[in-house]
Amino acid sequence: MRELFSNVQFAKPFFFWLLLALPLLWFRLRDQRFSIVIWRTLILLLFIVILADPQSVTEQTRHEERIFAFDLSQSIPESMHRWMESTADSRFSPNQQDRIFVFGSETREVTNWREWLKGENSEQSSIRPGKTSLEKLFTTLLELPAAPRSLFIFTDGWETQGNVEHLLPAIAGSGLKIYPILPAGPPKIANVAVTKLLAPTYGNSGEALNLKVVLENQNEREVDGTLTLTRNGQTFKTDSVKLKPGSQIFTYQTTLSDGSPTSFYRASFTPRRADFDRYAADNQALAWVTVRSKAKVLLLNGRSGGGRYLEEIFKRLGFEVTSRTADSPPAPTGYQVVVFNNAEREKFSTSYLASIERHVAAGNGFLMLGDEASFAPGSYRRTPIENILPVEPREPKREEKNRAVVLVIDKSGSMREQNKMLYALEAAKVLVRQLKDNDLLGVVAFDVSPFIVVPMESVGRLRSTFNSQIDRLRPGGQTYIYPALLEAKRQLERQNAAIKHVILLSDGETRGSQSELIDLVSVMKNEMKITVSGIAVGAEADIRLMKRVSQYGGGLFHYTLDPSTLPQIVLQQIQDKPTDEPPRERDFTPLQERGSQLLSSFPTRSYPTIRGYMETDLKRGAHLDLMIPRDDRKAPLLASWQYERGKSIALTTDLEGRWSRNWIQWNELQNFLGKILDWLRPSEEPIPLHEARVSLSASQPVLELFAYEEASADSQFRFSVIGKSGRSEGTLRKLAPGHYQAELPISVPGDYRIELTEERRGRRIPYPPIGYTLPYDRESEIARPEFNTNLLIQLAQATGGEINPESPDKFQKQDVTRNYQPMRQPLIVLAFVLFLLEIAARKLLLSEID
């Protein structure tokens, strides 16, 4: 009875609440016989049960079918075959009720699956293991009668024939749950692969470059071999390596080659034993590097060897330098910066200077530095260089300087010979005619003692009486020079002239000590700034003494045997500039001008002192960068400006040590000059900040681009693939902000060059090219170091399965089916019969009573 009612369920049990109405029925029939009350109560109970909709429940139990599928294509190595067998036995224990399939490009159902995994079955070739077709496997499974099934598939997921993704909708609706079974790590393969060659996408010509080679040893043991690196086909590194199982990175340093806009680097591996490297096609990788050539600097020097220090600094800064003297300048074409280093204007032709001006106007840079040769007034006046420079030479203030001259004449007796005295007097007359009115002139004659012939007086006052005074001079006596020069010193030291000069004329040897005479002229020159020149006349003159007097006196020396030349010699004495000492120099401290764009980011604000500079004026529109503070103005030391499309800088001091000794020893000089050249050189189109890479996804090369600049947010990116199959182009699709992707049309093994272009607001911005090597045909059946987990996850998720389920026992389950059969109809008949019997019984009883 219990089992009977355990198989009955009521669809509408709430009708049992009607049982609460039984007391009302019993109250209504309280006067009836007990049998009638029981009978009618039974009929009411039947109607309540009928309303509750009783149903008979039957259960059918059926075990869920398990299917095992083993991939036996050539891409599955022997080590994975052994793993498949041990895993299937230990975790799932296939039995006779399970169905087992093996597949390559064809699929077969087998029972002796262990023989197939071990390769001991004679019909192994019937599944055609040269390809893998998951589509064929699932087509076979879909032909089975519909039933709940679990599929445990042992495969690497790589499909080289067909496309199982086309069957996903049908698989999802078939009741088949897919559980891919994968080992914990990649399969061990007798192979070594060069998986990556990492290099910067671009760099400067000649600079150091780090290359990283990623090698993967897929064997179970160490492998020895040789790693070879080439640049543009030329080997530059050969290294013997020992590879442990797994991935290893080797780093090498080289330099970027000159003369080519791009360089390609290749890494190749050769094993010592070929049986440890099953696939030679993946033993190499390629990387392309865009080479930005060095900026070229043309350095033109005023003298040979003058620019060696500058040339060394420019080269250390990474520039390619051509250094020449101004006598043989090359054409400026191809040079980003032209430097004139203390080069005289006379050494250049007018046409060459015009070519420099055109070169700078076209967008290149120009730097001039130096002293008088570069910035003296009139040096480059009325030349194209004058137009380029941001400064113009400053004309010095010309001061009218008067002179005080004392003519000291030897009147000894020997001056009678050859009319020496006559010519000496004529020379004095010529001298007074050449001097200016504000000049001062005096004449001292001497023998053994001096006497004044013409007192020191302005030439303007002497002109009318000078000849008569000088003609009184008569020769006689001996020669003693020292007292005469001492008298000339006394006369000059009382004068306030800007230039003080003594002209000594003698034809003989002097009395007294020569050393005291030399000491006297030295004191006159060094302490009193009085220069002394000597004129030796005749064969008896003490030439050695007169020359030393002129040398220590800072004047000129003349020697003549012909007294008639004395007037011309004396005239030369006042026309030729005496050998003055170098201009007095002092330390000047440069100051950086506020708002200097050129030096705005230069970290140093203090600069070494210089000993001199050239006076210039800043042109309107030019920028003052460094200046020398003066009482009345800021003297330019470094000035810059834009000249049409180019730029120009003037540095008004030398860098050869004359005035710049402290600068040459300055630690920041290289950075300072680097700042100047970087500002001068034409600006290059900057490469946008990005990262681009090519990877293999499901046997398909995929290009990924990450653009990190906000300006690229609305840009469109295009690619070009250049390789054995020609040139192919396409567009990258946007996956997320700054993330773009495209599948590359690469199928033939070989080397490929991938070019990227950004289209930004009507501009085309080229990116550095990328190198990629496809080692083997995507459809080839070879063992691969990774599984195609993307496809396997897709299959599992579409059918409600999972990869590597944790509890295999849960698949040993039963499928219970319940059938529900309504019971209302017989109960309705029974209630109707009982109701008729109750009516019949009542009539029978009534007839008996009557």
Secondary structure, 3 states (H helix, E strand, C coil): CHHHHHCEEECCHHHHHHHHHHHHHHHHCCCCCHHHHHHHHHHHHHHHHHHCCEEEEEEEEEECEEEEEEECCCCCCHHHHHHHHHHHHHHHCCCCCCEEEEECCCEEEECCHHHHHHCCCCCHHHHCCCCCCHHHHHHHHHCCCCCCEEEEEECCCCCCCCCHHHHHHHHHCCCEEEEEECCCCCCCCCCEEEEEEECCCEEECCCEEEEEEEEEECCCCCEEEEEEEEECCEEEEEEEEEECCEEEEEEEEEECCCCCCEEEEEEEEEECCHHHCCCHHHCEEEEEEEEECCCEEEEEECCCCCCHHHHHHHHHCCCEEEEEECCCCCCCCCCCEEEEECCCHHHCCHHHHHHHHHHHHCCCEEEEECCHHHHCCCCCCCCHHHHHCCEEECCCCCCCCCEEEEEEEECCHHHHHHHHHHHHHHHHHHHHHHCCCCCEEEEEEECCCEEEEEEEEEHHHHCCCHHHHHCCCCCCCCCCHHHHHHHHHHHHHCCCCCEEEEEEEECCCCCCCHHHHHHHHHHHHHCCCEEEEEEEECCCCCHHHHHHHHHHHEEEEEEECCHHHHHHHHHHHHHCCCCCCCCCCCCECCEECCCCCCCCCCCCCCCCCECCCCCEEECCCCEEEEEEECCCCEEEEEEEEEECCEEEEEECCCCCCCCCHHHHCCCCHHHHHHHHHHHHCCCCCCCCCEEEEEEEECCEEEEEEEECCHHHCCCEEEEEEEECCEEEEEECEEEECCEEEEECCCCCCEEEEEEEEEEECCEEEECCCEEEEECCCCCCCCCCCCCCHHHHHHHHHHHCCCCCCCCHHHHCCEEEEEEEEECHHHHHHHHHHHHHHHHHHHHHHHHHHC
